[in-house]
Amino acid sequence: MGLADNKCVPCRGGVPPMEAPRAQELLQQLNRGWQLNTEGHLERLYTFKDFAEALAFVNRVGAIAEDEGHHPDLYLAWGKCEVEIWTHKIKGLTESDFYMAAKADRVFESSAQVTA
């Protein structure tokens, strides 16, 4: 079972953010392209052949995010989408952030297969 197969768990607050060694360990389980930005959030840039493909990706990830109750920041532009994920309530990372990142990768991989 991979990270994408896990259900995101709502954060109620009052818990500390994930420690850096654990975040680095989980980062290694994600596809290439994910990094921790200067604020300690997960971040990845996905590229597409045009605006329509990028928008379709955003819509699919948005639907999963709504279903999971875990909402990444999605920055849409022509031919690209940047995904930034962290748990807002604790201003840091939880395991659910990595689950959501893996779910976004799964969407990207399935859309790449459709267009190939």
Residue pairs with C-beta under 8 A, 6 or more apart in sequence:
2 29
2 102
3 26
3 29
3 30
3 98
3 99
3 101
3 102
4 99
4 102
4 103
4 105
4 106
6 95
6 96
6 99
7 68
7 99
8 68
8 69
8 70
8 96
8 99
8 100
9 94
9 95
9 96
10 69
10 70
11 87
11 89
11 90
11 94
11 96
12 89
13 89
13 90
15 90
15 94
16 90
16 92
17 40
17 87
17 90
17 91
17 92
17 93
17 94
18 26
18 92
18 93
18 94
18 95
23 36
23 40
23 93
24 36
26 95
26 98
27 34
27 35
27 36
27 42
27 98
29 98
29 102
30 42
30 98
30 101
30 102
30 105
31 102
31 105
31 109
33 44
33 45
33 46
34 42
34 43
34 44
34 101
35 42
35 43
35 44
36 42
36 43
37 43
37 84
39 86
40 86
40 92
40 93
41 84
41 85
41 86
41 93
42 83
42 84
42 85
42 86
42 93
42 97
42 98
42 101
43 82
43 83
43 84
43 85
44 82
44 83
44 101
44 104
45 80
45 81
45 82
45 83
46 54
46 57
46 80
46 81
46 82
46 83
46 104
46 108
47 79
47 80
48 54
48 57
48 79
48 80
48 81
49 79
49 115
50 78
50 79
51 78
51 79
53 79
53 111
53 115
54 76
54 77
54 78
54 79
54 80
54 81
55 76
56 111
57 81
57 107
57 108
57 111
58 74
58 76
58 81
60 107
60 111
61 72
61 74
61 81
61 83
61 103
61 104
61 107
62 74
64 100
64 103
64 104
64 107
65 71
65 72
65 100
68 96
68 99
68 100
68 103
70 96
70 97
70 99
70 100
72 83
72 84
72 85
72 100
72 101
72 104
73 83
73 84
73 85
74 81
74 82
74 83
75 81
75 82
75 83
75 84
83 101
83 104
85 97
85 100
85 101
86 92
86 93
86 97
87 93
87 94
87 96
87 97
